């Protein structure tokens, strides 16, 4: 008897076949991952530093604005990251 996981994986394989990447594509994905992980870390570090400074000045409005900006910026970077990887996946 098959588990629910195995049945789900079989259904998924029928609708979306497994994709394989060439070694060149794997290298491109690895490079993109490295680049965007760096971008995320850089932006997060920068804005968190500004948030700490705003909190030290007791400027909660600015700190809240910076928190919102951080969320937007990280979302934008992640979307760009996924789009670049998807482009490679599609060839």
N, CA, C and O atoms as a GROMACS GRO file, in nm:
protein
  364
    1UNK      N    1   0.085  -0.118   0.000
    1UNK     CA    2   0.000   0.000   0.000
    1UNK      C    3   0.090   0.124   0.000
    1UNK      O    4   0.188   0.132   0.074
    2UNK      N    5   0.054   0.220  -0.083
    2UNK     CA    6   0.134   0.342  -0.095
    2UNK      C    7   0.087   0.445   0.006
    2UNK      O    8  -0.030   0.454   0.042
    3UNK      N    9   0.185   0.523   0.051
    3UNK     CA   10   0.152   0.631   0.145
    3UNK      C   11   0.089   0.748   0.069
    3UNK      O   12   0.096   0.754  -0.054
    4UNK      N   13   0.028   0.837   0.142
    4UNK     CA   14  -0.032   0.956   0.081
    4UNK      C   15   0.075   1.038   0.010
    4UNK      O   16   0.049   1.097  -0.095
    5UNK      N   17   0.194   1.042   0.067
    5UNK     CA   18   0.305   1.116   0.006
    5UNK      C   19   0.339   1.056  -0.130
    5UNK      O   20   0.355   1.130  -0.228
    6UNK      N   21   0.351   0.925  -0.137
    6UNK     CA   22   0.386   0.859  -0.263
    6UNK      C   23   0.279   0.883  -0.370
    6UNK      O   24   0.311   0.906  -0.486
    7UNK      N   25   0.153   0.876  -0.330
    7UNK     CA   26   0.044   0.901  -0.424
    7UNK      C   27   0.047   1.045  -0.474
    7UNK      O   28   0.027   1.071  -0.593
    8UNK      N   29   0.072   1.139  -0.383
    8UNK     CA   30   0.080   1.279  -0.422
    8UNK      C   31   0.195   1.303  -0.517
    8UNK      O   32   0.181   1.378  -0.613
    9UNK      N   33   0.308   1.241  -0.492
    9UNK     CA   34   0.424   1.258  -0.579
    9UNK      C   35   0.397   1.199  -0.718
    9UNK      O   36   0.442   1.255  -0.818
   10UNK      N   37   0.325   1.088  -0.725
   10UNK     CA   38   0.290   1.031  -0.855
   10UNK      C   39   0.200   1.125  -0.934
   10UNK      O   40   0.218   1.143  -1.054
   11UNK      N   41   0.101   1.185  -0.866
   11UNK     CA   42   0.012   1.279  -0.933
   11UNK      C   43   0.088   1.402  -0.981
   11UNK      O   44   0.064   1.452  -1.090
   12UNK      N   45   0.180   1.449  -0.898
   12UNK     CA   46   0.260   1.565  -0.935
   12UNK      C   47   0.346   1.534  -1.057
   12UNK      O   48   0.360   1.618  -1.146
   13UNK      N   49   0.404   1.416  -1.061
   13UNK     CA   50   0.491   1.377  -1.173
   13UNK      C   51   0.412   1.373  -1.304
   13UNK      O   52   0.468   1.399  -1.411
   14UNK      N   53   0.284   1.341  -1.295
   14UNK     CA   54   0.202   1.338  -1.417
   14UNK      C   55   0.174   1.479  -1.469
   14UNK      O   56   0.172   1.502  -1.590
   15UNK      N   57   0.151   1.573  -1.377
   15UNK     CA   58   0.118   1.709  -1.418
   15UNK      C   59   0.240   1.794  -1.445
   15UNK      O   60   0.239   1.879  -1.534
   16UNK      N   61   0.346   1.773  -1.370
   16UNK     CA   62   0.471   1.849  -1.388
   16UNK      C   63   0.588   1.752  -1.386
   16UNK      O   64   0.633   1.710  -1.279
   17UNK      N   65   0.638   1.718  -1.503
   17UNK     CA   66   0.752   1.626  -1.507
   17UNK      C   67   0.874   1.685  -1.436
   17UNK      O   68   0.891   1.807  -1.428
   18UNK      N   69   0.958   1.598  -1.386
   18UNK     CA   70   1.080   1.640  -1.319
   18UNK      C   71   1.172   1.710  -1.418
   18UNK      O   72   1.194   1.662  -1.530
   19UNK      N   73   1.224   1.824  -1.377
   19UNK     CA   74   1.316   1.900  -1.462
   19UNK      C   75   1.459   1.869  -1.420
   19UNK      O   76   1.490   1.856  -1.302
   20UNK      N   77   1.544   1.859  -1.519
   20UNK     CA   78   1.686   1.840  -1.488
   20UNK      C   79   1.763   1.956  -1.548
   20UNK      O   80   1.728   2.010  -1.653
   21UNK      N   81   1.867   1.993  -1.480
   21UNK     CA   82   1.951   2.104  -1.522
   21UNK      C   83   2.084   2.050  -1.574
   21UNK      O   84   2.135   1.949  -1.528
   22UNK      N   85   2.138   2.121  -1.670
   22UNK     CA   86   2.272   2.089  -1.719
   22UNK      C   87   2.372   2.139  -1.615
   22UNK      O   88   2.338   2.222  -1.531
   23UNK      N   89   2.495   2.091  -1.621
   23UNK     CA   90   2.596   2.142  -1.528
   23UNK      C   91   2.613   2.295  -1.539
   23UNK      O   92   2.636   2.362  -1.439
   24UNK      N   93   2.602   2.348  -1.661
   24UNK     CA   94   2.613   2.493  -1.680
   24UNK      C   95   2.498   2.566  -1.610
   24UNK      O   96   2.520   2.669  -1.547
   25UNK      N   97   2.377   2.512  -1.623
   25UNK     CA   98   2.262   2.574  -1.558
   25UNK      C   99   2.275   2.566  -1.406
   25UNK      O  100   2.240   2.661  -1.336
   26UNK      N  101   2.325   2.454  -1.357
   26UNK     CA  102   2.345   2.440  -1.212
   26UNK      C  103   2.444   2.545  -1.162
   26UNK      O  104   2.424   2.603  -1.054
   27UNK      N  105   2.548   2.569  -1.239
   27UNK     CA  106   2.647   2.671  -1.201
   27UNK      C  107   2.583   2.810  -1.202
   27UNK      O  108   2.611   2.891  -1.114
   28UNK      N  109   2.498   2.836  -1.302
   28UNK     CA  110   2.430   2.965  -1.308
   28UNK      C  111   2.337   2.985  -1.189
   28UNK      O  112   2.333   3.093  -1.130
   29UNK      N  113   2.264   2.881  -1.152
   29UNK     CA  114   2.174   2.889  -1.037
   29UNK      C  115   2.255   2.912  -0.909
   29UNK      O  116   2.216   2.992  -0.825
   30UNK      N  117   2.366   2.843  -0.895
   30UNK     CA  118   2.451   2.860  -0.777
   30UNK      C  119   2.504   3.003  -0.769
   30UNK      O  120   2.509   3.062  -0.661
   31UNK      N  121   2.543   3.059  -0.883
   31UNK     CA  122   2.593   3.196  -0.886
   31UNK      C  123   2.482   3.294  -0.849
   31UNK      O  124   2.504   3.388  -0.772
   32UNK      N  125   2.364   3.273  -0.902
   32UNK     CA  126   2.250   3.359  -0.869
   32UNK      C  127   2.215   3.348  -0.721
   32UNK      O  128   2.189   3.449  -0.656
   33UNK      N  129   2.215   3.226  -0.669
   33UNK     CA  130   2.186   3.208  -0.526
   33UNK      C  131   2.286   3.285  -0.440
   33UNK      O  132   2.248   3.352  -0.344
   34UNK      N  133   2.412   3.274  -0.474
   34UNK     CA  134   2.516   3.343  -0.398
   34UNK      C  135   2.497   3.494  -0.404
   34UNK      O  136   2.505   3.563  -0.303
   35UNK      N  137   2.471   3.546  -0.525
   35UNK     CA  138   2.453   3.689  -0.544
   35UNK      C  139   2.334   3.742  -0.465
   35UNK      O  140   2.344   3.843  -0.396
   36UNK      N  141   2.222   3.673  -0.475
   36UNK     CA  142   2.101   3.723  -0.409
   36UNK      C  143   2.102   3.700  -0.258
   36UNK      O  144   2.040   3.778  -0.184
   37UNK      N  145   2.170   3.597  -0.211
   37UNK     CA  146   2.187   3.583  -0.066
   37UNK      C  147   2.268   3.700  -0.013
   37UNK      O  148   2.239   3.752   0.095
   38UNK      N  149   2.369   3.740  -0.088
   38UNK     CA  150   2.450   3.856  -0.049
   38UNK      C  151   2.366   3.984  -0.050
   38UNK      O  152   2.375   4.066   0.042
   39UNK      N  153   2.285   4.001  -0.154
   39UNK     CA  154   2.200   4.120  -0.163
   39UNK      C  155   2.104   4.127  -0.044
   39UNK      O  156   2.085   4.233   0.016
   40UNK      N  157   2.043   4.013  -0.011
   40UNK     CA  158   1.951   4.009   0.103
   40UNK      C  159   2.023   4.048   0.232
   40UNK      O  160   1.975   4.131   0.309
   41UNK      N  161   2.138   3.986   0.255
   41UNK     CA  162   2.213   4.012   0.377
   41UNK      C  163   2.256   4.159   0.386
   41UNK      O  164   2.247   4.221   0.492
   42UNK      N  165   2.302   4.213   0.274
   42UNK     CA  166   2.347   4.352   0.272
   42UNK      C  167   2.232   4.447   0.304
   42UNK      O  168   2.247   4.537   0.387
   43UNK      N  169   2.118   4.427   0.239
   43UNK     CA  170   2.004   4.517   0.260
   43UNK      C  171   1.950   4.504   0.402
   43UNK      O  172   1.916   4.604   0.466
   44UNK      N  173   1.944   4.382   0.451
   44UNK     CA  174   1.893   4.358   0.586
   44UNK      C  175   1.985   4.421   0.690
   44UNK      O  176   1.937   4.484   0.784
   45UNK      N  177   2.114   4.404   0.674
   45UNK     CA  178   2.210   4.462   0.767
   45UNK      C  179   2.201   4.614   0.768
   45UNK      O  180   2.200   4.676   0.874
   46UNK      N  181   2.195   4.673   0.650
   46UNK     CA  182   2.188   4.818   0.638
   46UNK      C  183   2.062   4.873   0.706
   46UNK      O  184   2.071   4.964   0.789
   47UNK      N  185   1.948   4.818   0.670
   47UNK     CA  186   1.823   4.873   0.725
   47UNK      C  187   1.807   4.842   0.874
   47UNK      O  188   1.752   4.924   0.948
   48UNK      N  189   1.853   4.728   0.918
   48UNK     CA  190   1.845   4.699   1.061
   48UNK      C  191   1.933   4.795   1.141
   48UNK      O  192   1.898   4.833   1.253
   49UNK      N  193   2.046   4.835   1.083
   49UNK     CA  194   2.130   4.935   1.148
   49UNK      C  195   2.057   5.068   1.162
   49UNK      O  196   2.065   5.133   1.265
   50UNK      N  197   1.985   5.107   1.056
   50UNK     CA  198   1.907   5.231   1.062
   50UNK      C  199   1.793   5.220   1.162
   50UNK      O  200   1.759   5.317   1.230
   51UNK      N  201   1.733   5.103   1.171
   51UNK     CA  202   1.625   5.082   1.267
   51UNK      C  203   1.677   5.097   1.409
   51UNK      O  204   1.613   5.160   1.493
   52UNK      N  205   1.792   5.039   1.435
   52UNK     CA  206   1.852   5.050   1.570
   52UNK      C  207   1.881   5.196   1.602
   52UNK      O  208   1.857   5.241   1.714
   53UNK      N  209   1.932   5.270   1.505
   53UNK     CA  210   1.960   5.412   1.526
   53UNK      C  211   1.832   5.490   1.555
   53UNK      O  212   1.828   5.575   1.643
   54UNK      N  213   1.727   5.459   1.480
   54UNK     CA  214   1.599   5.528   1.501
   54UNK      C  215   1.543   5.495   1.639
   54UNK      O  216   1.488   5.582   1.707
   55UNK      N  217   1.556   5.370   1.680
   55UNK     CA  218   1.507   5.330   1.812
   55UNK      C  219   1.589   5.397   1.922
   55UNK      O  220   1.534   5.434   2.026
   56UNK      N  221   1.718   5.413   1.900
   56UNK     CA  222   1.804   5.479   1.999
   56UNK      C  223   1.764   5.626   2.016
   56UNK      O  224   1.779   5.683   2.124
   57UNK      N  225   1.713   5.686   1.909
   57UNK     CA  226   1.665   5.824   1.915
   57UNK      C  227   1.520   5.831   1.962
   57UNK      O  228   1.462   5.940   1.971
   58UNK      N  229   1.462   5.717   1.992
   58UNK     CA  230   1.321   5.706   2.032
   58UNK      C  231   1.227   5.757   1.923
   58UNK      O  232   1.123   5.815   1.952
   59UNK      N  233   1.266   5.735   1.798
   59UNK     CA  234   1.185   5.775   1.684
   59UNK      C  235   1.111   5.651   1.632
   59UNK      O  236   1.154   5.587   1.536
   60UNK      N  237   1.000   5.620   1.698
   60UNK     CA  238   0.929   5.497   1.663
   60UNK      C  239   0.864   5.505   1.525
   60UNK      O  240   0.850   5.403   1.457
   61UNK      N  241   0.824   5.624   1.482
   61UNK     CA  242   0.763   5.638   1.350
   61UNK      C  243   0.864   5.602   1.240
   61UNK      O  244   0.833   5.530   1.145
   62UNK      N  245   0.986   5.654   1.255
   62UNK     CA  246   1.089   5.623   1.156
   62UNK      C  247   1.124   5.475   1.162
   62UNK      O  248   1.144   5.412   1.058
   63UNK      N  249   1.133   5.419   1.281
   63UNK     CA  250   1.165   5.277   1.296
   63UNK      C  251   1.058   5.191   1.228
   63UNK      O  252   1.090   5.093   1.160
   64UNK      N  253   0.931   5.228   1.246
   64UNK     CA  254   0.823   5.153   1.182
   64UNK      C  255   0.831   5.164   1.030
   64UNK      O  256   0.812   5.066   0.958
   65UNK      N  257   0.860   5.284   0.980
   65UNK     CA  258   0.875   5.304   0.836
   65UNK      C  259   0.990   5.219   0.781
   65UNK      O  260   0.979   5.160   0.673
   66UNK      N  261   1.098   5.214   0.855
   66UNK     CA  262   1.214   5.135   0.812
   66UNK      C  263   1.182   4.985   0.814
   66UNK      O  264   1.228   4.911   0.727
   67UNK      N  265   1.104   4.941   0.913
   67UNK     CA  266   1.062   4.800   0.917
   67UNK      C  267   0.980   4.766   0.792
   67UNK      O  268   0.999   4.661   0.731
   68UNK      N  269   0.888   4.856   0.756
   68UNK     CA  270   0.806   4.834   0.637
   68UNK      C  271   0.893   4.833   0.511
   68UNK      O  272   0.874   4.750   0.423
   69UNK      N  273   0.988   4.926   0.504
   69UNK     CA  274   1.078   4.931   0.389
   69UNK      C  275   1.160   4.803   0.381
   69UNK      O  276   1.181   4.750   0.272
   70UNK      N  277   1.206   4.754   0.495
   70UNK     CA  278   1.283   4.630   0.497
   70UNK      C  279   1.201   4.516   0.438
   70UNK      O  280   1.250   4.439   0.356
   71UNK      N  281   1.076   4.506   0.481
   71UNK     CA  282   0.989   4.400   0.428
   71UNK      C  283   0.970   4.412   0.278
   71UNK      O  284   0.977   4.312   0.206
   72UNK      N  285   0.946   4.533   0.231
   72UNK     CA  286   0.927   4.555   0.086
   72UNK      C  287   1.053   4.522   0.009
   72UNK      O  288   1.049   4.454  -0.094
   73UNK      N  289   1.166   4.571   0.059
   73UNK     CA  290   1.293   4.548  -0.011
   73UNK      C  291   1.328   4.399  -0.018
   73UNK      O  292   1.371   4.350  -0.122
   74UNK      N  293   1.309   4.329   0.092
   74UNK     CA  294   1.341   4.186   0.094
   74UNK      C  295   1.248   4.109   0.000
   74UNK      O  296   1.291   4.016  -0.068
   75UNK      N  297   1.122   4.148  -0.002
   75UNK     CA  298   1.027   4.083  -0.094
   75UNK      C  299   1.067   4.107  -0.239
   75UNK      O  300   1.064   4.014  -0.320
   76UNK      N  301   1.105   4.229  -0.271
   76UNK     CA  302   1.146   4.262  -0.408
   76UNK      C  303   1.269   4.182  -0.449
   76UNK      O  304   1.275   4.128  -0.560
   77UNK      N  305   1.366   4.174  -0.360
   77UNK     CA  306   1.489   4.099  -0.390
   77UNK      C  307   1.456   3.951  -0.410
   77UNK      O  308   1.507   3.889  -0.503
   78UNK      N  309   1.371   3.895  -0.323
   78UNK     CA  310   1.334   3.753  -0.337
   78UNK      C  311   1.259   3.728  -0.468
   78UNK      O  312   1.280   3.624  -0.531
   79UNK      N  313   1.172   3.820  -0.509
   79UNK     CA  314   1.099   3.804  -0.635
   79UNK      C  315   1.195   3.808  -0.754
   79UNK      O  316   1.182   3.728  -0.847
   80UNK      N  317   1.291   3.901  -0.751
   80UNK     CA  318   1.391   3.908  -0.858
   80UNK      C  319   1.471   3.778  -0.863
   80UNK      O  320   1.499   3.724  -0.970
   81UNK      N  321   1.508   3.730  -0.746
   81UNK     CA  322   1.586   3.608  -0.732
   81UNK      C  323   1.512   3.490  -0.796
   81UNK      O  324   1.569   3.416  -0.876
   82UNK      N  325   1.386   3.474  -0.761
   82UNK     CA  326   1.307   3.363  -0.815
   82UNK      C  327   1.287   3.378  -0.965
   82UNK      O  328   1.289   3.278  -1.038
   83UNK      N  329   1.267   3.500  -1.013
   83UNK     CA  330   1.249   3.523  -1.157
   83UNK      C  331   1.375   3.483  -1.235
   83UNK      O  332   1.366   3.423  -1.342
   84UNK      N  333   1.490   3.517  -1.180
   84UNK     CA  334   1.617   3.481  -1.247
   84UNK      C  335   1.634   3.330  -1.253
   84UNK      O  336   1.675   3.275  -1.356
   85UNK      N  337   1.602   3.262  -1.142
   85UNK     CA  338   1.615   3.116  -1.140
   85UNK      C  339   1.514   3.052  -1.234
   85UNK      O  340   1.547   2.956  -1.304
   86UNK      N  341   1.392   3.105  -1.237
   86UNK     CA  342   1.289   3.051  -1.325
   86UNK      C  343   1.330   3.064  -1.472
   86UNK      O  344   1.304   2.975  -1.553
   87UNK      N  345   1.394   3.175  -1.504
   87UNK     CA  346   1.441   3.198  -1.641
   87UNK      C  347   1.542   3.088  -1.681
   87UNK      O  348   1.539   3.038  -1.793
   88UNK      N  349   1.628   3.053  -1.589
   88UNK     CA  350   1.726   2.946  -1.616
   88UNK      C  351   1.655   2.812  -1.629
   88UNK      O  352   1.687   2.732  -1.718
   89UNK      N  353   1.558   2.787  -1.542
   89UNK     CA  354   1.484   2.661  -1.547
   89UNK      C  355   1.415   2.643  -1.681
   89UNK      O  356   1.410   2.533  -1.736
   90UNK      N  357   1.362   2.752  -1.734
   90UNK     CA  358   1.290   2.744  -1.861
   90UNK      C  359   1.384   2.736  -1.981
   90UNK      O  360   1.344   2.702  -2.093
   91UNK      N  361   1.510   2.768  -1.955
   91UNK     CA  362   1.611   2.757  -2.060
   91UNK      C  363   1.613   2.875  -2.147
   91UNK      O  364   1.692   2.881  -2.240
   0.00000   0.00000   0.00000
